Amino acid sequence: MTIASVLGAIIIGLIIGVLGRLVAPGKQSIPIWLTILIGIVAAFIGTAIARGIGYADTNGIDWLEILTQVVLAAIGVSIAAGAYGRRGVSR
């Protein structure tokens, strides 16, 4: 594992996480580090699902794989926003 691959994973995680945040309904009050982490995990799981089903290796851009990753990120962001939002101070 090189520094370039780690930086690439962080950048891809950020992009997938932000796209997932845009797709997720409602306001998400979670920090950016959590969005990146969710994006990285969603990217790995989405790639595994796409390879398992068999649509990860297509000519050109793998739109279905990216869609799977973004949907997983949106689900993860929604779950994290719900769990993170309950940690707030009650009034």
Backbone as ProteinMPNN parsed JSONL, in Angstrom:
{"seq_chain_A": "MTIASVLGAIIIGLIIGVLGRLVAPGKQSIPIWLTILIGIVAAFIGTAIARGIGYADTNGIDWLEILTQVVLAAIGVSIAAGAYGRRGVSR", "coords_chain_A": {"N_chain_A": [[0.854, -1.172, 0.0], [0.685, 2.079, -0.989], [1.469, 5.578, -0.467], [0.152, 7.084, -2.322], [-2.028, 5.428, -2.976], [-3.438, 5.429, -0.571], [-4.064, 8.163, -0.334], [-5.603, 8.361, -2.63], [-7.772, 6.699, -1.926], [-8.848, 8.22, 0.148], [-9.617, 10.549, -1.224], [-11.462, 9.512, -3.108], [-13.264, 8.467, -1.26], [-14.138, 10.837, -0.056], [-15.452, 12.067, -2.234], [-17.465, 10.142, -2.886], [-18.75, 10.068, -0.405], [-19.678, 12.735, -0.138], [-21.39, 12.869, -2.344], [-23.216, 10.929, -1.519], [-24.19, 12.241, 0.71], [-25.502, 14.359, -0.511], [-27.564, 13.008, -1.778], [-28.944, 11.813, 0.302], [-31.864, 12.249, 2.256], [-33.013, 15.165, 4.052], [-31.39, 17.072, 6.752], [-28.008, 16.668, 7.499], [-26.114, 16.483, 10.243], [-23.294, 15.824, 10.579], [-19.779, 15.372, 11.068], [-17.114, 16.197, 8.695], [-15.072, 14.295, 8.6], [-16.377, 11.962, 9.261], [-18.104, 11.713, 7.131], [-16.244, 11.248, 5.076], [-15.169, 8.808, 5.965], [-17.459, 7.154, 5.849], [-17.884, 7.313, 3.106], [-15.554, 6.019, 2.105], [-15.886, 3.415, 3.129], [-18.336, 2.787, 1.898], [-17.527, 2.864, -0.767], [-15.742, 0.68, -0.917], [-17.462, -1.475, -0.182], [-19.468, -1.189, -2.123], [-17.988, -1.688, -4.464], [-17.298, -4.354, -3.989], [-19.844, -5.55, -4.04], [-20.591, -4.962, -6.679], [-18.65, -6.4, -8.106], [-19.254, -8.957, -7.202], [-21.826, -9.397, -8.212], [-21.314, -8.993, -10.856], [-21.128, -6.733, -12.528], [-19.042, -4.951, -12.475], [-16.894, -4.818, -14.21], [-16.843, -3.255, -16.907], [-16.712, -1.76, -20.179], [-15.374, 1.457, -20.304], [-16.788, 3.938, -18.123], [-17.878, 2.757, -15.028], [-20.885, 3.012, -14.367], [-23.008, 1.81, -12.953], [-21.691, 0.675, -10.803], [-20.716, 2.963, -9.506], [-23.156, 4.164, -8.878], [-24.171, 2.26, -7.09], [-22.294, 2.557, -5.017], [-22.786, 5.228, -4.234], [-25.454, 5.088, -3.377], [-25.165, 3.331, -1.211], [-23.524, 4.97, 0.363], [-25.309, 7.075, 0.865], [-27.217, 5.764, 2.415], [-25.578, 5.054, 4.572], [-24.807, 7.625, 5.48], [-27.288, 8.631, 6.265], [-27.948, 6.889, 8.364], [-25.797, 7.407, 10.094], [-26.194, 10.145, 10.576], [-28.596, 10.085, 11.956], [-27.854, 8.61, 14.243], [-25.708, 10.168, 15.182], [-26.957, 12.584, 15.598], [-28.558, 12.108, 17.8], [-26.818, 12.246, 19.869], [-26.587, 14.777, 20.733], [-27.027, 17.679, 22.937], [-29.684, 17.595, 25.154], [-32.557, 19.597, 25.549]], "CA_chain_A": [[0.0, 0.0, 0.0], [1.505, 3.278, -1.118], [0.84, 6.825, -0.02], [-0.773, 7.487, -3.39], [-3.272, 4.656, -2.88], [-4.153, 5.92, 0.61], [-4.637, 9.464, -0.701], [-6.672, 8.088, -3.597], [-8.928, 6.187, -1.184], [-9.439, 9.346, 0.884], [-10.278, 11.433, -2.189], [-12.652, 8.806, -3.599], [-14.196, 8.431, -0.133], [-14.721, 12.165, 0.087], [-16.392, 12.287, -3.337], [-18.619, 9.253, -2.704], [-19.45, 10.518, 0.801], [-20.397, 13.985, -0.424], [-22.526, 12.523, -3.214], [-24.188, 10.258, -0.66], [-24.801, 13.274, 1.547], [-26.429, 15.119, -1.356], [-28.706, 12.159, -2.101], [-29.668, 11.492, 1.539], [-32.858, 13.281, 2.577], [-32.898, 15.867, 5.329], [-30.138, 17.721, 7.124], [-27.078, 15.761, 8.166], [-25.193, 17.223, 11.101], [-22.163, 14.957, 10.903], [-18.514, 16.005, 10.658], [-16.588, 15.805, 7.388], [-14.274, 13.066, 8.721], [-17.314, 10.848, 9.259], [-18.559, 11.616, 5.746], [-15.164, 10.605, 4.333], [-15.105, 7.416, 6.405], [-18.618, 6.479, 5.27], [-17.632, 7.225, 1.669], [-14.544, 4.988, 1.868], [-16.513, 2.114, 3.385], [-19.334, 2.572, 0.845], [-16.809, 2.577, -2.012], [-15.251, -0.697, -0.851], [-18.596, -2.408, -0.193], [-20.101, -1.075, -3.433], [-17.146, -2.397, -5.425], [-17.443, -5.787, -3.723], [-21.166, -5.956, -4.533], [-20.562, -4.907, -8.14], [-17.861, -7.534, -8.586], [-19.977, -10.182, -6.88], [-22.947, -9.538, -9.136], [-20.716, -9.108, -12.175], [-21.226, -5.559, -13.386], [-17.957, -4.026, -12.162], [-15.913, -4.763, -15.293], [-17.445, -2.876, -18.176], [-15.905, -0.809, -20.935], [-15.695, 2.837, -19.957], [-17.079, 4.26, -16.723], [-18.798, 1.794, -14.403], [-21.932, 3.841, -13.769], [-23.779, 1.045, -11.971], [-20.857, 0.54, -9.606], [-20.732, 4.267, -8.824], [-24.501, 4.324, -8.32], [-24.232, 1.391, -5.91], [-21.497, 3.18, -3.969], [-23.464, 6.44, -3.759], [-26.641, 4.665, -2.617], [-24.665, 2.833, 0.077], [-23.072, 6.132, 1.132], [-26.498, 7.801, 1.324], [-27.768, 4.98, 3.527], [-24.652, 5.212, 5.699], [-24.906, 8.996, 5.995], [-28.576, 8.753, 6.965], [-27.83, 6.164, 9.639], [-24.861, 8.14, 10.955], [-26.815, 11.414, 10.99], [-29.572, 9.75, 12.992], [-27.143, 8.202, 15.471], [-24.892, 11.284, 15.645], [-27.862, 13.634, 16.037], [-29.09, 11.781, 19.137], [-25.79, 12.486, 20.865], [-26.613, 16.185, 21.092], [-27.491, 18.078, 24.256], [-31.141, 17.717, 25.203], [-32.976, 20.858, 26.199]], "C_chain_A": [[0.902, 1.237, 0.0], [0.743, 4.493, -0.6], [-0.172, 7.289, -1.054], [-2.088, 6.714, -3.302], [-4.095, 5.075, -1.667], [-4.809, 7.263, 0.309], [-5.767, 9.291, -1.709], [-7.928, 7.589, -2.912], [-9.625, 7.306, -0.418], [-10.199, 10.265, -0.061], [-11.548, 10.789, -2.736], [-13.703, 8.73, -2.494], [-14.884, 9.76, 0.086], [-15.781, 12.408, -0.992], [-17.642, 11.431, -3.162], [-19.43, 9.685, -1.485], [-20.259, 11.78, 0.575], [-21.586, 13.719, -1.338], [-23.617, 11.812, -2.417], [-24.913, 11.238, 0.237], [-25.805, 14.101, 0.761], [-27.697, 14.324, -1.648], [-29.566, 11.886, -0.869], [-30.659, 12.617, 1.865], [-32.58, 13.936, 3.929], [-31.534, 16.487, 5.56], [-29.271, 16.715, 7.87], [-26.06, 16.597, 8.947], [-24.061, 16.308, 11.548], [-20.891, 15.635, 10.411], [-18.004, 15.437, 9.335], [-15.765, 14.523, 7.485], [-15.181, 11.837, 8.701], [-17.89, 10.631, 7.854], [-17.515, 10.906, 4.892], [-15.092, 9.125, 4.686], [-16.261, 6.598, 5.818], [-18.424, 6.303, 3.768], [-16.625, 6.145, 1.32], [-15.153, 3.607, 2.047], [-17.541, 1.792, 2.299], [-18.669, 2.234, -0.484], [-16.314, 1.135, -2.027], [-16.396, -1.707, -0.941], [-19.304, -2.377, -1.546], [-19.311, -1.785, -4.524], [-17.27, -3.902, -5.238], [-18.785, -6.306, -4.239], [-21.167, -5.991, -6.056], [-19.756, -6.066, -8.728], [-18.567, -8.847, -8.337], [-21.123, -10.449, -7.837], [-22.45, -9.631, -10.577], [-20.845, -7.9, -13.071], [-20.132, -4.532, -13.1], [-16.976, -3.858, -13.318], [-16.593, -4.523, -16.632], [-16.484, -1.959, -18.915], [-16.33, 0.602, -20.569], [-15.936, 3.0, -18.467], [-18.113, 3.279, -16.197], [-19.886, 2.552, -13.639], [-22.736, 3.089, -12.714], [-22.989, 0.848, -10.679], [-20.851, 1.846, -8.807], [-22.09, 4.514, -8.184], [-24.676, 3.482, -7.064], [-23.476, 2.015, -4.747], [-22.19, 4.405, -3.386], [-24.704, 6.087, -2.945], [-26.225, 4.136, -1.247], [-24.184, 3.975, 0.962], [-24.26, 6.925, 1.669], [-27.156, 7.08, 2.493], [-26.896, 5.146, 4.766], [-24.719, 6.591, 6.322], [-26.202, 9.182, 6.771], [-28.533, 8.067, 8.324], [-26.927, 6.926, 10.606], [-25.458, 9.45, 11.443], [-27.849, 11.17, 12.078], [-28.907, 9.402, 14.296], [-26.348, 9.358, 16.043], [-25.769, 12.404, 16.198], [-28.438, 13.375, 17.425], [-28.086, 12.031, 20.241], [-25.809, 13.922, 21.373], [-27.148, 16.445, 22.487], [-29.011, 18.224, 24.214], [-31.516, 18.958, 25.997], [-34.269, 20.667, 26.906]], "O_chain_A": [[1.757, 1.409, 0.869], [-0.458, 4.435, -0.334], [-1.226, 7.822, -0.708], [-3.154, 7.287, -3.53], [-5.324, 5.076, -1.728], [-5.97, 7.482, 0.654], [-6.773, 9.997, -1.645], [-9.032, 8.001, -3.267], [-10.853, 7.338, -0.343], [-11.3, 10.712, 0.258], [-12.59, 11.439, -2.819], [-14.893, 8.906, -2.754], [-16.078, 9.807, 0.381], [-16.872, 12.896, -0.699], [-18.758, 11.937, -3.276], [-20.66, 9.67, -1.523], [-21.394, 11.889, 1.04], [-22.665, 14.275, -1.135], [-24.805, 12.067, -2.619], [-26.107, 11.089, 0.496], [-26.84, 14.5, 1.294], [-28.781, 14.897, -1.754], [-30.783, 11.744, -0.982], [-30.322, 13.797, 1.76], [-31.99, 13.33, 4.823], [-30.65, 16.442, 4.705], [-29.744, 16.004, 8.756], [-25.253, 17.322, 8.365], [-23.888, 16.048, 12.739], [-20.926, 16.389, 9.439], [-18.402, 14.353, 8.91], [-15.759, 13.733, 6.541], [-14.796, 10.79, 8.182], [-18.132, 9.495, 7.445], [-17.86, 10.055, 4.073], [-14.967, 8.28, 3.799], [-16.056, 5.479, 5.346], [-18.763, 5.255, 3.218], [-16.813, 5.423, 0.34], [-14.957, 2.726, 1.21], [-17.612, 0.656, 1.831], [-19.182, 1.413, -1.245], [-16.45, 0.442, -3.036], [-16.309, -2.681, -1.688], [-19.699, -3.423, -2.062], [-19.895, -2.413, -5.407], [-17.34, -4.646, -6.216], [-18.846, -7.392, -4.814], [-21.681, -6.934, -6.658], [-20.149, -6.645, -9.741], [-18.494, -9.758, -9.162], [-21.365, -11.591, -8.226], [-23.083, -10.268, -11.419], [-20.683, -8.029, -14.285], [-20.282, -3.361, -13.45], [-16.291, -2.838, -13.391], [-16.878, -5.454, -17.384], [-15.539, -1.44, -18.321], [-17.523, 0.904, -20.531], [-15.356, 2.284, -17.651], [-19.113, 3.008, -16.862], [-19.811, 2.709, -12.42], [-23.107, 3.666, -11.691], [-23.561, 0.855, -9.589], [-20.967, 1.832, -7.582], [-22.164, 5.021, -7.065], [-25.263, 3.94, -6.084], [-23.96, 2.005, -3.615], [-22.183, 4.6, -2.17], [-24.975, 6.725, -1.927], [-26.856, 4.453, -0.239], [-24.406, 3.959, 2.173], [-24.223, 7.399, 2.805], [-27.6, 7.715, 3.45], [-27.401, 5.352, 5.869], [-24.693, 6.726, 7.545], [-26.21, 9.823, 7.822], [-29.025, 8.605, 9.316], [-27.247, 7.072, 11.786], [-25.257, 9.831, 12.596], [-27.965, 11.959, 13.015], [-29.346, 9.851, 15.354], [-26.303, 9.528, 17.262], [-25.385, 13.092, 17.144], [-28.769, 14.316, 18.146], [-28.443, 12.031, 21.419], [-25.12, 14.247, 22.34], [-27.663, 15.539, 23.142], [-29.553, 18.898, 23.339], [-30.87, 19.31, 26.984], [-34.786, 21.606, 27.511]]}, "name": "protein", "num_of_chains": 1, "seq": "MTIASVLGAIIIGLIIGVLGRLVAPGKQSIPIWLTILIGIVAAFIGTAIARGIGYADTNGIDWLEILTQVVLAAIGVSIAAGAYGRRGVSR"}
